[in-house]
Amino acid sequence: MKNLLKFFKAITITSVIYMTLVTVPALIGCLVTRTFDTYDSFMSAPDYMAGMSFVSLIGIIAYWLYDSESKNN
């Protein structure tokens, strides 16, 4: 049961990091341009999603490396 809770905690943390890193730049674009069309155009662009998914992957790996290092110390 303890391992199952750790698993779901890891899945939750990973998905929150991914969703934050993908949506926040598009939402900032909405604030700058003051149109919601910017968000739609970012989210439907394959280059944006591929690039931000890569950035999210780097962020997730960095988080888990930091987390594992901090638990070892």
Predicted model as a PDB file, atoms N, CA, C, CB and O in Angstrom, pLDDT in the B-factor column:
MODEL        1                                                                  
ATOM      1  N   MET A   1       0.820  -1.194   0.000  1.00 82.00           N  
ATOM      2  CA  MET A   1       0.000   0.000   0.000  1.00 82.00           C  
ATOM      3  C   MET A   1       0.868   1.263   0.000  1.00 82.00           C  
ATOM      4  CB  MET A   1      -0.935  -0.005   1.208  1.00 82.00           C  
ATOM      5  O   MET A   1       0.546   2.252  -0.659  1.00 82.00           O  
ATOM      6  N   LYS A   2       1.975   1.211   0.751  1.00 83.00           N  
ATOM      7  CA  LYS A   2       2.872   2.359   0.825  1.00 83.00           C  
ATOM      8  C   LYS A   2       3.494   2.643  -0.547  1.00 83.00           C  
ATOM      9  CB  LYS A   2       3.976   2.113   1.875  1.00 83.00           C  
ATOM     10  O   LYS A   2       3.620   3.797  -0.957  1.00 83.00           O  
ATOM     11  N   ASN A   3       3.879   1.574  -1.246  1.00 83.00           N  
ATOM     12  CA  ASN A   3       4.466   1.741  -2.576  1.00 83.00           C  
ATOM     13  C   ASN A   3       3.446   2.272  -3.575  1.00 83.00           C  
ATOM     14  CB  ASN A   3       5.036   0.416  -3.073  1.00 83.00           C  
ATOM     15  O   ASN A   3       3.794   3.045  -4.468  1.00 83.00           O  
ATOM     16  N   LEU A   4       2.201   1.864  -3.429  1.00 86.00           N  
ATOM     17  CA  LEU A   4       1.151   2.349  -4.315  1.00 86.00           C  
ATOM     18  C   LEU A   4       0.939   3.854  -4.117  1.00 86.00           C  
ATOM     19  CB  LEU A   4      -0.164   1.581  -4.064  1.00 86.00           C  
ATOM     20  O   LEU A   4       0.750   4.584  -5.090  1.00 86.00           O  
ATOM     21  N   LEU A   5       0.968   4.312  -2.892  1.00 87.00           N  
ATOM     22  CA  LEU A   5       0.839   5.738  -2.615  1.00 87.00           C  
ATOM     23  C   LEU A   5       2.027   6.522  -3.176  1.00 87.00           C  
ATOM     24  CB  LEU A   5       0.716   5.975  -1.108  1.00 87.00           C  
ATOM     25  O   LEU A   5       1.853   7.623  -3.698  1.00 87.00           O  
ATOM     26  N   LYS A   6       3.226   5.960  -3.071  1.00 83.00           N  
ATOM     27  CA  LYS A   6       4.414   6.608  -3.650  1.00 83.00           C  
ATOM     28  C   LYS A   6       4.288   6.702  -5.164  1.00 83.00           C  
ATOM     29  CB  LYS A   6       5.697   5.834  -3.272  1.00 83.00           C  
ATOM     30  O   LYS A   6       4.666   7.706  -5.766  1.00 83.00           O  
ATOM     31  N   PHE A   7       3.754   5.649  -5.773  1.00 87.00           N  
ATOM     32  CA  PHE A   7       3.567   5.630  -7.219  1.00 87.00           C  
ATOM     33  C   PHE A   7       2.620   6.742  -7.657  1.00 87.00           C  
ATOM     34  CB  PHE A   7       3.030   4.268  -7.671  1.00 87.00           C  
ATOM     35  O   PHE A   7       2.926   7.497  -8.580  1.00 87.00           O  
ATOM     36  N   PHE A   8       1.469   6.841  -6.991  1.00 90.00           N  
ATOM     37  CA  PHE A   8       0.494   7.863  -7.364  1.00 90.00           C  
ATOM     38  C   PHE A   8       1.002   9.268  -7.055  1.00 90.00           C  
ATOM     39  CB  PHE A   8      -0.824   7.618  -6.641  1.00 90.00           C  
ATOM     40  O   PHE A   8       0.653  10.214  -7.761  1.00 90.00           O  
ATOM     41  N   LYS A   9       1.809   9.421  -6.025  1.00 87.00           N  
ATOM     42  CA  LYS A   9       2.419  10.714  -5.742  1.00 87.00           C  
ATOM     43  C   LYS A   9       3.374  11.090  -6.866  1.00 87.00           C  
ATOM     44  CB  LYS A   9       3.158  10.688  -4.387  1.00 87.00           C  
ATOM     45  O   LYS A   9       3.395  12.240  -7.306  1.00 87.00           O  
ATOM     46  N   ALA A  10       4.161  10.131  -7.332  1.00 87.00           N  
ATOM     47  CA  ALA A  10       5.098  10.386  -8.431  1.00 87.00           C  
ATOM     48  C   ALA A  10       4.359  10.734  -9.717  1.00 87.00           C  
ATOM     49  CB  ALA A  10       5.998   9.167  -8.661  1.00 87.00           C  
ATOM     50  O   ALA A  10       4.769  11.641 -10.440  1.00 87.00           O  
ATOM     51  N   ILE A  11       3.275  10.025 -10.008  1.00 90.00           N  
ATOM     52  CA  ILE A  11       2.485  10.316 -11.204  1.00 90.00           C  
ATOM     53  C   ILE A  11       1.881  11.711 -11.113  1.00 90.00           C  
ATOM     54  CB  ILE A  11       1.375   9.264 -11.394  1.00 90.00           C  
ATOM     55  O   ILE A  11       1.869  12.447 -12.099  1.00 90.00           O  
ATOM     56  N   THR A  12       1.384  12.077  -9.945  1.00 92.00           N  
ATOM     57  CA  THR A  12       0.776  13.398  -9.756  1.00 92.00           C  
ATOM     58  C   THR A  12       1.803  14.505  -9.921  1.00 92.00           C  
ATOM     59  CB  THR A  12       0.125  13.496  -8.376  1.00 92.00           C  
ATOM     60  O   THR A  12       1.545  15.488 -10.616  1.00 92.00           O  
ATOM     61  N   ILE A  13       2.952  14.362  -9.302  1.00 89.00           N  
ATOM     62  CA  ILE A  13       4.006  15.380  -9.410  1.00 89.00           C  
ATOM     63  C   ILE A  13       4.457  15.529 -10.863  1.00 89.00           C  
ATOM     64  CB  ILE A  13       5.213  15.014  -8.509  1.00 89.00           C  
ATOM     65  O   ILE A  13       4.625  16.646 -11.353  1.00 89.00           O  
ATOM     66  N   THR A  14       4.649  14.418 -11.541  1.00 90.00           N  
ATOM     67  CA  THR A  14       5.092  14.446 -12.930  1.00 90.00           C  
ATOM     68  C   THR A  14       4.060  15.134 -13.825  1.00 90.00           C  
ATOM     69  CB  THR A  14       5.360  13.023 -13.430  1.00 90.00           C  
ATOM     70  O   THR A  14       4.420  15.946 -14.677  1.00 90.00           O  
ATOM     71  N   SER A  15       2.781  14.811 -13.633  1.00 91.00           N  
ATOM     72  CA  SER A  15       1.748  15.418 -14.480  1.00 91.00           C  
ATOM     73  C   SER A  15       1.576  16.902 -14.182  1.00 91.00           C  
ATOM     74  CB  SER A  15       0.416  14.695 -14.289  1.00 91.00           C  
ATOM     75  O   SER A  15       1.296  17.681 -15.094  1.00 91.00           O  
ATOM     76  N   VAL A  16       1.737  17.309 -12.925  1.00 91.00           N  
ATOM     77  CA  VAL A  16       1.633  18.736 -12.592  1.00 91.00           C  
ATOM     78  C   VAL A  16       2.783  19.517 -13.223  1.00 91.00           C  
ATOM     79  CB  VAL A  16       1.629  18.938 -11.058  1.00 91.00           C  
ATOM     80  O   VAL A  16       2.575  20.609 -13.751  1.00 91.00           O  
ATOM     81  N   ILE A  17       3.984  18.967 -13.170  1.00 90.00           N  
ATOM     82  CA  ILE A  17       5.132  19.628 -13.804  1.00 90.00           C  
ATOM     83  C   ILE A  17       4.896  19.750 -15.307  1.00 90.00           C  
ATOM     84  CB  ILE A  17       6.446  18.845 -13.523  1.00 90.00           C  
ATOM     85  O   ILE A  17       5.139  20.805 -15.893  1.00 90.00           O  
ATOM     86  N   TYR A  18       4.430  18.683 -15.923  1.00 90.00           N  
ATOM     87  CA  TYR A  18       4.196  18.698 -17.370  1.00 90.00           C  
ATOM     88  C   TYR A  18       3.134  19.728 -17.746  1.00 90.00           C  
ATOM     89  CB  TYR A  18       3.772  17.306 -17.857  1.00 90.00           C  
ATOM     90  O   TYR A  18       3.343  20.547 -18.641  1.00 90.00           O  
ATOM     91  N   MET A  19       1.999  19.681 -17.058  1.00 90.00           N  
ATOM     92  CA  MET A  19       0.915  20.607 -17.395  1.00 90.00           C  
ATOM     93  C   MET A  19       1.319  22.060 -17.164  1.00 90.00           C  
ATOM     94  CB  MET A  19      -0.331  20.280 -16.575  1.00 90.00           C  
ATOM     95  O   MET A  19       0.949  22.943 -17.938  1.00 90.00           O  
ATOM     96  N   THR A  20       2.074  22.306 -16.105  1.00 90.00           N  
ATOM     97  CA  THR A  20       2.506  23.676 -15.817  1.00 90.00           C  
ATOM     98  C   THR A  20       3.451  24.189 -16.890  1.00 90.00           C  
ATOM     99  CB  THR A  20       3.182  23.748 -14.448  1.00 90.00           C  
ATOM    100  O   THR A  20       3.278  25.301 -17.388  1.00 90.00           O  
ATOM    101  N   LEU A  21       4.446  23.391 -17.251  1.00 88.00           N  
ATOM    102  CA  LEU A  21       5.427  23.849 -18.234  1.00 88.00           C  
ATOM    103  C   LEU A  21       4.859  23.950 -19.645  1.00 88.00           C  
ATOM    104  CB  LEU A  21       6.610  22.924 -18.239  1.00 88.00           C  
ATOM    105  O   LEU A  21       5.399  24.685 -20.472  1.00 88.00           O  
ATOM    106  N   VAL A  22       3.787  23.229 -19.932  1.00 88.00           N  
ATOM    107  CA  VAL A  22       3.185  23.314 -21.266  1.00 88.00           C  
ATOM    108  C   VAL A  22       2.204  24.481 -21.350  1.00 88.00           C  
ATOM    109  CB  VAL A  22       2.471  21.997 -21.619  1.00 88.00           C  
ATOM    110  O   VAL A  22       2.178  25.188 -22.357  1.00 88.00           O  
ATOM    111  N   THR A  23       1.402  24.695 -20.318  1.00 89.00           N  
ATOM    112  CA  THR A  23       0.335  25.689 -20.433  1.00 89.00           C  
ATOM    113  C   THR A  23       0.740  27.107 -20.032  1.00 89.00           C  
ATOM    114  CB  THR A  23      -0.819  25.266 -19.600  1.00 89.00           C  
ATOM    115  O   THR A  23       0.194  28.066 -20.577  1.00 89.00           O  
ATOM    116  N   VAL A  24       1.663  27.267 -19.114  1.00 90.00           N  
ATOM    117  CA  VAL A  24       1.999  28.611 -18.624  1.00 90.00           C  
ATOM    118  C   VAL A  24       2.534  29.528 -19.737  1.00 90.00           C  
ATOM    119  CB  VAL A  24       3.034  28.509 -17.505  1.00 90.00           C  
ATOM    120  O   VAL A  24       2.090  30.674 -19.812  1.00 90.00           O  
ATOM    121  N   PRO A  25       3.454  29.096 -20.598  1.00 88.00           N  
ATOM    122  CA  PRO A  25       3.891  30.012 -21.669  1.00 88.00           C  
ATOM    123  C   PRO A  25       2.743  30.424 -22.602  1.00 88.00           C  
ATOM    124  CB  PRO A  25       5.000  29.356 -22.490  1.00 88.00           C  
ATOM    125  O   PRO A  25       2.704  31.568 -23.056  1.00 88.00           O  
ATOM    126  N   ALA A  26       1.826  29.521 -22.886  1.00 87.00           N  
ATOM    127  CA  ALA A  26       0.682  29.872 -23.730  1.00 87.00           C  
ATOM    128  C   ALA A  26      -0.234  30.862 -23.015  1.00 87.00           C  
ATOM    129  CB  ALA A  26      -0.105  28.611 -24.124  1.00 87.00           C  
ATOM    130  O   ALA A  26      -0.766  31.777 -23.644  1.00 87.00           O  
ATOM    131  N   LEU A  27      -0.419  30.690 -21.722  1.00 88.00           N  
ATOM    132  CA  LEU A  27      -1.242  31.633 -20.974  1.00 88.00           C  
ATOM    133  C   LEU A  27      -0.575  33.000 -20.865  1.00 88.00           C  
ATOM    134  CB  LEU A  27      -1.535  31.087 -19.585  1.00 88.00           C  
ATOM    135  O   LEU A  27      -1.257  34.025 -20.885  1.00 88.00           O  
ATOM    136  N   ILE A  28       0.741  33.024 -20.752  1.00 90.00           N  
ATOM    137  CA  ILE A  28       1.463  34.299 -20.760  1.00 90.00           C  
ATOM    138  C   ILE A  28       1.286  34.984 -22.119  1.00 90.00           C  
ATOM    139  CB  ILE A  28       2.974  34.080 -20.449  1.00 90.00           C  
ATOM    140  O   ILE A  28       1.136  36.204 -22.188  1.00 90.00           O  
ATOM    141  N   GLY A  29       1.305  34.207 -23.176  1.00 86.00           N  
ATOM    142  CA  GLY A  29       1.031  34.767 -24.506  1.00 86.00           C  
ATOM    143  C   GLY A  29      -0.353  35.384 -24.588  1.00 86.00           C  
ATOM    144  O   GLY A  29      -0.533  36.412 -25.240  1.00 86.00           O  
ATOM    145  N   CYS A  30      -1.330  34.774 -23.936  1.00 88.00           N  
ATOM    146  CA  CYS A  30      -2.686  35.337 -23.885  1.00 88.00           C  
ATOM    147  C   CYS A  30      -2.695  36.665 -23.140  1.00 88.00           C  
ATOM    148  CB  CYS A  30      -3.657  34.351 -23.213  1.00 88.00           C  
ATOM    149  O   CYS A  30      -3.363  37.612 -23.556  1.00 88.00           O  
ATOM    150  N   LEU A  31      -1.953  36.732 -22.041  1.00 89.00           N  
ATOM    151  CA  LEU A  31      -1.900  37.981 -21.278  1.00 89.00           C  
ATOM    152  C   LEU A  31      -1.225  39.087 -22.072  1.00 89.00           C  
ATOM    153  CB  LEU A  31      -1.164  37.768 -19.959  1.00 89.00           C  
ATOM    154  O   LEU A  31      -1.653  40.240 -22.022  1.00 89.00           O  
ATOM    155  N   VAL A  32      -0.174  38.743 -22.803  1.00 90.00           N  
ATOM    156  CA  VAL A  32       0.561  39.754 -23.563  1.00 90.00           C  
ATOM    157  C   VAL A  32      -0.273  40.269 -24.730  1.00 90.00           C  
ATOM    158  CB  VAL A  32       1.888  39.180 -24.076  1.00 90.00           C  
ATOM    159  O   VAL A  32      -0.341  41.476 -24.960  1.00 90.00           O  
ATOM    160  N   THR A  33      -0.905  39.364 -25.463  1.00 88.00           N  
ATOM    161  CA  THR A  33      -1.670  39.765 -26.652  1.00 88.00           C  
ATOM    162  C   THR A  33      -3.120  40.106 -26.331  1.00 88.00           C  
ATOM    163  CB  THR A  33      -1.632  38.662 -27.687  1.00 88.00           C  
ATOM    164  O   THR A  33      -3.820  40.686 -27.162  1.00 88.00           O  
ATOM    165  N   ARG A  34      -3.573  39.753 -25.142  1.00 87.00           N  
ATOM    166  CA  ARG A  34      -4.951  40.005 -24.684  1.00 87.00           C  
ATOM    167  C   ARG A  34      -6.000  39.331 -25.566  1.00 87.00           C  
ATOM    168  CB  ARG A  34      -5.216  41.500 -24.641  1.00 87.00           C  
ATOM    169  O   ARG A  34      -7.119  39.826 -25.701  1.00 87.00           O  
ATOM    170  N   THR A  35      -5.628  38.202 -26.162  1.00 86.00           N  
ATOM    171  CA  THR A  35      -6.593  37.396 -26.919  1.00 86.00           C  
ATOM    172  C   THR A  35      -6.411  35.936 -26.539  1.00 86.00           C  
ATOM    173  CB  THR A  35      -6.416  37.594 -28.461  1.00 86.00           C  
ATOM    174  O   THR A  35      -5.294  35.466 -26.326  1.00 86.00           O  
ATOM    175  N   PHE A  36      -7.538  35.226 -26.459  1.00 84.00           N  
ATOM    176  CA  PHE A  36      -7.469  33.808 -26.133  1.00 84.00           C  
ATOM    177  C   PHE A  36      -7.106  32.979 -27.364  1.00 84.00           C  
ATOM    178  CB  PHE A  36      -8.802  33.333 -25.549  1.00 84.00           C  
ATOM    179  O   PHE A  36      -6.786  31.796 -27.246  1.00 84.00           O  
ATOM    180  N   ASP A  37      -7.154  33.597 -28.539  1.00 86.00           N  
ATOM    181  CA  ASP A  37      -6.773  32.887 -29.764  1.00 86.00           C  
ATOM    182  C   ASP A  37      -5.309  32.465 -29.733  1.00 86.00           C  
ATOM    183  CB  ASP A  37      -7.034  33.765 -30.989  1.00 86.00           C  
ATOM    184  O   ASP A  37      -4.927  31.474 -30.355  1.00 86.00           O  
ATOM    185  N   THR A  38      -4.501  33.218 -29.011  1.00 81.00           N  
ATOM    186  CA  THR A  38      -3.088  32.866 -28.885  1.00 81.00           C  
ATOM    187  C   THR A  38      -2.938  31.510 -28.222  1.00 81.00           C  
ATOM    188  CB  THR A  38      -2.329  33.933 -28.085  1.00 81.00           C  
ATOM    189  O   THR A  38      -2.133  30.688 -28.661  1.00 81.00           O  
ATOM    190  N   TYR A  39      -3.707  31.270 -27.168  1.00 84.00           N  
ATOM    191  CA  TYR A  39      -3.652  29.984 -26.465  1.00 84.00           C  
ATOM    192  C   TYR A  39      -4.038  28.850 -27.406  1.00 84.00           C  
ATOM    193  CB  TYR A  39      -4.582  29.995 -25.231  1.00 84.00           C  
ATOM    194  O   TYR A  39      -3.365  27.821 -27.460  1.00 84.00           O  
ATOM    195  N   ASP A  40      -5.121  29.043 -28.145  1.00 85.00           N  
ATOM    196  CA  ASP A  40      -5.563  28.017 -29.093  1.00 85.00           C  
ATOM    197  C   ASP A  40      -4.518  27.750 -30.161  1.00 85.00           C  
ATOM    198  CB  ASP A  40      -6.870  28.432 -29.749  1.00 85.00           C  
ATOM    199  O   ASP A  40      -4.271  26.600 -30.522  1.00 85.00           O  
ATOM    200  N   SER A  41      -3.898  28.822 -30.670  1.00 87.00           N  
ATOM    201  CA  SER A  41      -2.906  28.614 -31.726  1.00 87.00           C  
ATOM    202  C   SER A  41      -1.660  27.920 -31.185  1.00 87.00           C  
ATOM    203  CB  SER A  41      -2.525  29.950 -32.369  1.00 87.00           C  
ATOM    204  O   SER A  41      -1.062  27.098 -31.878  1.00 87.00           O  
ATOM    205  N   PHE A  42      -1.259  28.245 -29.943  1.00 85.00           N  
ATOM    206  CA  PHE A  42      -0.112  27.548 -29.355  1.00 85.00           C  
ATOM    207  C   PHE A  42      -0.426  26.074 -29.128  1.00 85.00           C  
ATOM    208  CB  PHE A  42       0.298  28.208 -28.031  1.00 85.00           C  
ATOM    209  O   PHE A  42       0.363  25.202 -29.492  1.00 85.00           O  
ATOM    210  N   MET A  43      -1.567  25.801 -28.533  1.00 86.00           N  
ATOM    211  CA  MET A  43      -1.892  24.417 -28.174  1.00 86.00           C  
ATOM    212  C   MET A  43      -2.153  23.535 -29.388  1.00 86.00           C  
ATOM    213  CB  MET A  43      -3.098  24.393 -27.269  1.00 86.00           C  
ATOM    214  O   MET A  43      -2.008  22.315 -29.308  1.00 86.00           O  
ATOM    215  N   SER A  44      -2.534  24.134 -30.502  1.00 89.00           N  
ATOM    216  CA  SER A  44      -2.776  23.322 -31.700  1.00 89.00           C  
ATOM    217  C   SER A  44      -1.546  23.235 -32.604  1.00 89.00           C  
ATOM    218  CB  SER A  44      -3.945  23.893 -32.485  1.00 89.00           C  
ATOM    219  O   SER A  44      -1.561  22.502 -33.593  1.00 89.00           O  
ATOM    220  N   ALA A  45      -0.486  23.971 -32.279  1.00 89.00           N  
ATOM    221  CA  ALA A  45       0.736  23.920 -33.098  1.00 89.00           C  
ATOM    222  C   ALA A  45       1.596  22.733 -32.683  1.00 89.00           C  
ATOM    223  CB  ALA A  45       1.545  25.240 -32.969  1.00 89.00           C  
ATOM    224  O   ALA A  45       1.985  22.629 -31.520  1.00 89.00           O  
ATOM    225  N   PRO A  46       1.897  21.839 -33.620  1.00 88.00           N  
ATOM    226  CA  PRO A  46       2.707  20.663 -33.271  1.00 88.00           C  
ATOM    227  C   PRO A  46       4.119  21.026 -32.824  1.00 88.00           C  
ATOM    228  CB  PRO A  46       2.784  19.722 -34.454  1.00 88.00           C  
ATOM    229  O   PRO A  46       4.686  20.352 -31.964  1.00 88.00           O  
ATOM    230  N   ASP A  47       4.696  22.089 -33.400  1.00 91.00           N  
ATOM    231  CA  ASP A  47       6.049  22.483 -32.995  1.00 91.00           C  
ATOM    232  C   ASP A  47       6.072  22.957 -31.544  1.00 91.00           C  
ATOM    233  CB  ASP A  47       6.583  23.589 -33.918  1.00 91.00           C  
ATOM    234  O   ASP A  47       7.001  22.650 -30.798  1.00 91.00           O  
ATOM    235  N   TYR A  48       5.043  23.708 -31.152  1.00 88.00           N  
ATOM    236  CA  TYR A  48       4.975  24.192 -29.767  1.00 88.00           C  
ATOM    237  C   TYR A  48       4.840  23.022 -28.802  1.00 88.00           C  
ATOM    238  CB  TYR A  48       3.793  25.170 -29.586  1.00 88.00           C  
ATOM    239  O   TYR A  48       5.545  22.962 -27.794  1.00 88.00           O  
ATOM    240  N   MET A  49       3.951  22.105 -29.102  1.00 88.00           N  
ATOM    241  CA  MET A  49       3.727  20.969 -28.201  1.00 88.00           C  
ATOM    242  C   MET A  49       4.964  20.077 -28.135  1.00 88.00           C  
ATOM    243  CB  MET A  49       2.506  20.149 -28.659  1.00 88.00           C  
ATOM    244  O   MET A  49       5.305  19.569 -27.067  1.00 88.00           O  
ATOM    245  N   ALA A  50       5.628  19.885 -29.253  1.00 90.00           N  
ATOM    246  CA  ALA A  50       6.838  19.057 -29.240  1.00 90.00           C  
ATOM    247  C   ALA A  50       7.948  19.741 -28.449  1.00 90.00           C  
ATOM    248  CB  ALA A  50       7.312  18.767 -30.678  1.00 90.00           C  
ATOM    249  O   ALA A  50       8.636  19.098 -27.657  1.00 90.00           O  
ATOM    250  N   GLY A  51       8.117  21.020 -28.659  1.00 89.00           N  
ATOM    251  CA  GLY A  51       9.164  21.749 -27.949  1.00 89.00           C  
ATOM    252  C   GLY A  51       8.899  21.821 -26.459  1.00 89.00           C  
ATOM    253  O   GLY A  51       9.803  21.593 -25.656  1.00 89.00           O  
ATOM    254  N   MET A  52       7.672  22.135 -26.083  1.00 89.00           N  
ATOM    255  CA  MET A  52       7.353  22.250 -24.669  1.00 89.00           C  
ATOM    256  C   MET A  52       7.335  20.880 -23.992  1.00 89.00           C  
ATOM    257  CB  MET A  52       6.007  22.944 -24.489  1.00 89.00           C  
ATOM    258  O   MET A  52       7.613  20.784 -22.797  1.00 89.00           O  
ATOM    259  N   SER A  53       7.015  19.831 -24.729  1.00 89.00           N  
ATOM    260  CA  SER A  53       7.101  18.492 -24.150  1.00 89.00           C  
ATOM    261  C   SER A  53       8.552  18.140 -23.852  1.00 89.00           C  
ATOM    262  CB  SER A  53       6.478  17.446 -25.097  1.00 89.00           C  
ATOM    263  O   SER A  53       8.846  17.512 -22.835  1.00 89.00           O  
ATOM    264  N   PHE A  54       9.450  18.539 -24.731  1.00 91.00           N  
ATOM    265  CA  PHE A  54      10.874  18.309 -24.500  1.00 91.00           C  
ATOM    266  C   PHE A  54      11.364  19.104 -23.287  1.00 91.00           C  
ATOM    267  CB  PHE A  54      11.687  18.689 -25.749  1.00 91.00           C  
ATOM    268  O   PHE A  54      12.104  18.581 -22.454  1.00 91.00           O  
ATOM    269  N   VAL A  55      10.947  20.368 -23.194  1.00 90.00           N  
ATOM    270  CA  VAL A  55      11.312  21.191 -22.037  1.00 90.00           C  
ATOM    271  C   VAL A  55      10.743  20.580 -20.757  1.00 90.00           C  
ATOM    272  CB  VAL A  55      10.802  22.644 -22.214  1.00 90.00           C  
ATOM    273  O   VAL A  55      11.413  20.555 -19.725  1.00 90.00           O  
ATOM    274  N   SER A  56       9.511  20.090 -20.829  1.00 91.00           N  
ATOM    275  CA  SER A  56       8.898  19.445 -19.666  1.00 91.00           C  
ATOM    276  C   SER A  56       9.645  18.186 -19.263  1.00 91.00           C  
ATOM    277  CB  SER A  56       7.443  19.108 -19.955  1.00 91.00           C  
ATOM    278  O   SER A  56       9.814  17.914 -18.074  1.00 91.00           O  
ATOM    279  N   LEU A  57      10.093  17.419 -20.244  1.00 90.00           N  
ATOM    280  CA  LEU A  57      10.866  16.213 -19.946  1.00 90.00           C  
ATOM    281  C   LEU A  57      12.153  16.567 -19.209  1.00 90.00           C  
ATOM    282  CB  LEU A  57      11.188  15.445 -21.239  1.00 90.00           C  
ATOM    283  O   LEU A  57      12.524  15.899 -18.244  1.00 90.00           O  
ATOM    284  N   ILE A  58      12.825  17.607 -19.661  1.00 91.00           N  
ATOM    285  CA  ILE A  58      14.039  18.052 -18.976  1.00 91.00           C  
ATOM    286  C   ILE A  58      13.725  18.500 -17.558  1.00 91.00           C  
ATOM    287  CB  ILE A  58      14.709  19.192 -19.752  1.00 91.00           C  
ATOM    288  O   ILE A  58      14.460  18.183 -16.622  1.00 91.00           O  
ATOM    289  N   GLY A  59      12.618  19.249 -17.399  1.00 89.00           N  
ATOM    290  CA  GLY A  59      12.212  19.703 -16.068  1.00 89.00           C  
ATOM    291  C   GLY A  59      11.861  18.556 -15.145  1.00 89.00           C  
ATOM    292  O   GLY A  59      12.214  18.579 -13.966  1.00 89.00           O  
ATOM    293  N   ILE A  60      11.175  17.560 -15.661  1.00 90.00           N  
ATOM    294  CA  ILE A  60      10.792  16.399 -14.855  1.00 90.00           C  
ATOM    295  C   ILE A  60      12.031  15.606 -14.435  1.00 90.00           C  
ATOM    296  CB  ILE A  60       9.816  15.493 -15.639  1.00 90.00           C  
ATOM    297  O   ILE A  60      12.151  15.200 -13.279  1.00 90.00           O  
ATOM    298  N   ILE A  61      12.944  15.389 -15.375  1.00 91.00           N  
ATOM    299  CA  ILE A  61      14.178  14.665 -15.041  1.00 91.00           C  
ATOM    300  C   ILE A  61      14.980  15.430 -14.004  1.00 91.00           C  
ATOM    301  CB  ILE A  61      15.031  14.429 -16.301  1.00 91.00           C  
ATOM    302  O   ILE A  61      15.506  14.843 -13.059  1.00 91.00           O  
ATOM    303  N   ALA A  62      15.073  16.749 -14.184  1.00 90.00           N  
ATOM    304  CA  ALA A  62      15.813  17.562 -13.214  1.00 90.00           C  
ATOM    305  C   ALA A  62      15.168  17.491 -11.835  1.00 90.00           C  
ATOM    306  CB  ALA A  62      15.888  19.021 -13.683  1.00 90.00           C  
ATOM    307  O   ALA A  62      15.864  17.403 -10.823  1.00 90.00           O  
ATOM    308  N   TYR A  63      13.846  17.528 -11.795  1.00 90.00           N  
ATOM    309  CA  TYR A  63      13.164  17.440 -10.492  1.00 90.00           C  
ATOM    310  C   TYR A  63      13.453  16.111  -9.821  1.00 90.00           C  
ATOM    311  CB  TYR A  63      11.647  17.623 -10.657  1.00 90.00           C  
ATOM    312  O   TYR A  63      13.791  16.079  -8.638  1.00 90.00           O  
ATOM    313  N   TRP A  64      13.325  15.012 -10.554  1.00 89.00           N  
ATOM    314  CA  TRP A  64      13.511  13.696  -9.936  1.00 89.00           C  
ATOM    315  C   TRP A  64      14.970  13.457  -9.558  1.00 89.00           C  
ATOM    316  CB  TRP A  64      13.032  12.594 -10.883  1.00 89.00           C  
ATOM    317  O   TRP A  64      15.242  12.782  -8.565  1.00 89.00           O  
ATOM    318  N   LEU A  65      15.911  13.997 -10.329  1.00 89.00           N  
ATOM    319  CA  LEU A  65      17.316  13.892  -9.931  1.00 89.00           C  
ATOM    320  C   LEU A  65      17.572  14.677  -8.655  1.00 89.00           C  
ATOM    321  CB  LEU A  65      18.236  14.393 -11.053  1.00 89.00           C  
ATOM    322  O   LEU A  65      18.264  14.195  -7.758  1.00 89.00           O  
ATOM    323  N   TYR A  66      17.017  15.889  -8.564  1.00 89.00           N  
ATOM    324  CA  TYR A  66      17.163  16.700  -7.353  1.00 89.00           C  
ATOM    325  C   TYR A  66      16.512  16.001  -6.168  1.00 89.00           C  
ATOM    326  CB  TYR A  66      16.544  18.098  -7.555  1.00 89.00           C  
ATOM    327  O   TYR A  66      17.071  15.982  -5.071  1.00 89.00           O  
ATOM    328  N   ASP A  67      15.333  15.429  -6.384  1.00 85.00           N  
ATOM    329  CA  ASP A  67      14.621  14.751  -5.305  1.00 85.00           C  
ATOM    330  C   ASP A  67      15.395  13.545  -4.802  1.00 85.00           C  
ATOM    331  CB  ASP A  67      13.238  14.323  -5.770  1.00 85.00           C  
ATOM    332  O   ASP A  67      15.482  13.320  -3.594  1.00 85.00           O  
ATOM    333  N   SER A  68      15.960  12.763  -5.727  1.00 82.00           N  
ATOM    334  CA  SER A  68      16.709  11.584  -5.297  1.00 82.00           C  
ATOM    335  C   SER A  68      18.013  11.972  -4.594  1.00 82.00           C  
ATOM    336  CB  SER A  68      17.009  10.683  -6.499  1.00 82.00           C  
ATOM    337  O   SER A  68      18.433  11.303  -3.649  1.00 82.00           O  
ATOM    338  N   GLU A  69      18.652  13.049  -5.054  1.00 79.00           N  
ATOM    339  CA  GLU A  69      19.878  13.522  -4.391  1.00 79.00           C  
ATOM    340  C   GLU A  69      19.580  14.057  -2.998  1.00 79.00           C  
ATOM    341  CB  GLU A  69      20.559  14.612  -5.232  1.00 79.00           C  
ATOM    342  O   GLU A  69      20.364  13.839  -2.075  1.00 79.00           O  
ATOM    343  N   SER A  70      18.464  14.751  -2.831  1.00 81.00           N  
ATOM    344  CA  SER A  70      18.145  15.305  -1.524  1.00 81.00           C  
ATOM    345  C   SER A  70      17.750  14.218  -0.533  1.00 81.00           C  
ATOM    346  CB  SER A  70      17.031  16.324  -1.647  1.00 81.00           C  
ATOM    347  O   SER A  70      17.938  14.390   0.671  1.00 81.00           O  
ATOM    348  N   LYS A  71      17.211  13.116  -1.008  1.00 77.00           N  
ATOM    349  CA  LYS A  71      16.874  12.001  -0.105  1.00 77.00           C  
ATOM    350  C   LYS A  71      18.112  11.227   0.304  1.00 77.00           C  
ATOM    351  CB  LYS A  71      15.871  11.053  -0.769  1.00 77.00           C  
ATOM    352  O   LYS A  71      18.140  10.626   1.378  1.00 77.00           O  
ATOM    353  N   ASN A  72      19.146  11.233  -0.547  1.00 72.00           N  
ATOM    354  CA  ASN A  72      20.381  10.514  -0.218  1.00 72.00           C  
ATOM    355  C   ASN A  72      21.208  11.249   0.831  1.00 72.00           C  
ATOM    356  CB  ASN A  72      21.216  10.305  -1.472  1.00 72.00           C  
ATOM    357  O   ASN A  72      21.979  10.623   1.558  1.00 72.00           O  
ATOM    358  N   ASN A  73      21.057  12.568   0.917  1.00 61.00           N  
ATOM    359  CA  ASN A  73      21.852  13.352   1.860  1.00 61.00           C  
ATOM    360  C   ASN A  73      21.229  13.393   3.215  1.00 61.00           C  
ATOM    361  CB  ASN A  73      22.043  14.745   1.360  1.00 61.00           C  
ATOM    362  O   ASN A  73      21.775  14.014   4.127  1.00 61.00           O  
TER     363      ASN A  73                                                      
ENDMDL                                                                          
END                                                                             
